[in-house]
């Protein structure tokens, strides 16, 4: 009988290994590394709020196998040197099993060598540099897809859902704009179509009349605006003043209330974009998330960073549940995530540790507001 008890105890320990110093019933921790002071403090606060919502939900169900889950929050000040200090602190804390962070590519890349040595997986909810995970190695995951993902999906929507055949593009004249335009055009070509006309415009410019006259001369039946929201708003105003009346579409870079303010209500009406998240999505998982958020902010709605951080922490909690309290095993469980039903859609991580969603939210400006119209 004594041998049987020992065998059972060994089996249970093997299936849910504890890090040194962590006893059953003690807290296990998720680190949150974000800018909590300075000009980006509002973003850091959104990430912490969302992470806490996810943790509160699992603790309301009793935690993870008897362990309450807590957050360890640290201010990386959006500074690479500070990020390294934060990473060392998390790496040395045996209770910290995974980290949400960091905010930017620079802070993520500064911290990742420390996390890698500690076998501590991190998920950045906000950094979107396309080569980030390639440079960061196997312990760095990214929630935000590169602009090429938005562009490909937008091309499919414009051609297949809207049924447009002759599509013109205005894109911002920088690396991001060129990559986005190229991805959009490549996807259209795959679908058997081509971009009718493409015009680069400077970010921060104010007069796009010459470029838009060339667009109008090509007689497109849709115009994709692949710029940031302020430039895109001015392009929209000038396109409408030139009597370019075709549907206007864009990526999440336009998805900002300031786009509507700058473009004006009449010009912005009907502009459609794709994004990772809409608080007005009627799916049950989104409705539950919004209700939880509104207990803290009764008059507010969660934003994209809230949603991305919330999903990232939910993935972490699932990984801890399935892999046990071993950092390396948790990393592998995160990497094996497939078809996760999140508030940002159904997604998994690919071999490059990048989040891949099967669909995106689409919103259009209606009656002066961004309005959810579906997922595609």
C-alpha positions, -999 to +999 in steps of 0.1 A: +000+000+000+029+024+008+045+017-025+011+024-042+008+058-025+044+067-035+036+057-072+005+078-072+023+108-057+051+105-083+026+103-111+007+135-099+040+154-094+052+144-129+019+155-145+020+190-128+056+198-121+061+227-096+089+252-100+113+254-070+097+271-040+061+267-053+039+246-031+003+235-039-021+263-029+006+290-034+002+317-060+015+313-095+022+345-114+020+360-148+044+389-154+031+420-172+058+442-187+044+475-201+050+512-201+031+523-169+046+558-168+052+584-195+034+592-227+024+555-233+011+549-198-025+547-211-015+518-233+002+500-204-029+505-183-051+489-210-028+459-211-028+455-173-066+459-171-072+432-197-047+408-181-065+413-148-099+405-163-085+372-177-069+363-144-100+373-124-121+350-145-099+319-139-097+327-102-135+329-100-134+292-111-109+283-084-076+291-100-055+265-118-054+232-100-056+248-066-033+277-074-046+312-074-032+333-103-017+367-097-002+394-119+033+408-114+033+442-131+065+461-139+070+494-157+094+490-187+090+527-195+090+517-232+128+518-228+151+489-238+174+493-207+145+493-183+130+463-202+161+443-195+159+452-157+123+440-157+132+408-176+158+399-150+134+405-122+108+382-138+134+355-147+146+354-111+111+350-097+103+313-098+065+319-094+065+338-128+057+312-154+051+334-185+052+371-194+028+394-212+050+420-229+068+440-240+050+469-257+074+477-286+099+458-308+128+475-292+119+466-256+109+430-267+142+424-284+162+439-255+145+416-230+142+383-249+178+370-244+171+371-206+138+353-210+153+327-234+180+318-208+153+314-182+131+294-206+103+320-200+078+325-228+066+360-236+037+371-257+037+407-270+002+420-275+013+452-293+046+449-312+040+443-349+074+444-366+074+416-392+108+403-383+103+405-345+097+368-339+124+358-363+150+378-344+135+369-310+137+332-312+114+305-299+103+321-266+088+353-282+053+352-295+034+380-312-003+387-311-005+415-337-001+402-373+020+421-398+004+446-421+006+420-449-021+399-432-045+429-430-037+437-467-043+401-479-076+399-460-087+433-473-079+423-509-101+392-505-129+412-489-128+439-516-127+414-545-149+386-532-173+401-507-178+435-524-173+420-559-150+448-571-129+441-601-110+473-608-093+484-576-070+514-572-046+520-542-033+550-524-005+541-500+018+559-477+054+563-491+074+544-464+084+508-457+051+500-441+031+514-469+051+497-496+049+463-479+012+467-473+005+478-510+026+449-523+008+424-502-026+438-513-016+437-550-001+402-547-033+388-532-054+405-559-031+389-585-036+355-569-073+361-572-069+368-609-070+406-608-046+435-607-043+469-591-057+494-617-036+523-604-013+528-574-002+562-561+022+568-532+016+598-509+038+613-482+028+607-445+021+641-431+013+656-465-018+677-470-024+680-508-030+647-526-049+661-556-024+651-583-023+615-571-060+613-568-066+628-603-045+599-617-066+575-596-098+590-610-085+587-645-081+549-641-118+547-634-116+521-605-147+507-589-131+507-554-102+526-538-080+511-510-064+537-487-033+521-472-022+550-450-023+560-413-056+575-401-048+613-404-034+610-439-062+586-449-088+611-437-073+638-459-072+615-488-108+607-482-118+643-481-100+651-514-112+620-531-148+629-524-142+665-535-129+651-569-161+632-572-145+598-567-176+581-554-165+545-553-163+525-521-133+533-499-116+506-479-086+504-457-068+485-430-069+489-392-044+518-396-075+539-404-096+526-375-095+556-352-122+580-341-099+608-353-103+595-388-140+604-387-133+638-371-107+648-397-126+634-427-159+649-416-191+629-412-203+630-448-170+620-463-163+593-437-197+576-441-193+542-457-155+539-453-148+502-444-118+488-426-106+455-412-093+451-376-086+425-350-115+435-327-148+452-324-166+456-290-198+455-309-192+420-323-223+400-311-204+367-306-208+353-270-171+354-262-170+391-271-202+400-253-189+383-221-156+402-223-173+435-229-196+429-199-167+421-177-149+453-188-179+475-183-181+464-146-149+485-143-159+512-169-197+513-171-198+539-199-168+525-218-159+499-244-127+478-245-103+487-273-080+466-295-051+465-270-075+453-243-087+425-266-052+414-277-039+413-242-070+395-229-066+368-255-029+365-249-034+359-212-062+334-218-038+314-240-012+316-212-037+303-186-048+274-209-011+266-214-004+265-177-035+243-172-024+218-198+014+218-194+018+223-156+041+247-138+071+242-160+082+272-180+096+253-210+065+231-212+043+262-210+062+277-240+055+245-260+019+245-251+015+281-263+033+272-295+009+244-300-022+267-297-046+261-326-082+272-332-084+292-300-118+309-297-108+344-287-124+379-286-100+387-316-114+358-336-104+322-339-066+319-340-034+299-334+003+304-335+023+294-366+059+281-367+072+316-365+053+322-333+030+347-350-007+348-343-027+336-373-065+343-373-089+326-397-110+359-399-110+396-391-136+420-379-149+445-405-163+479-395-178+507-415-185+543-407-223+546-402-240+576-386-207+590-375-195+558-357-175+528-365-201+500-368-194+463-368-206+446-400-192+411-396-161+389-397-146+378-429 
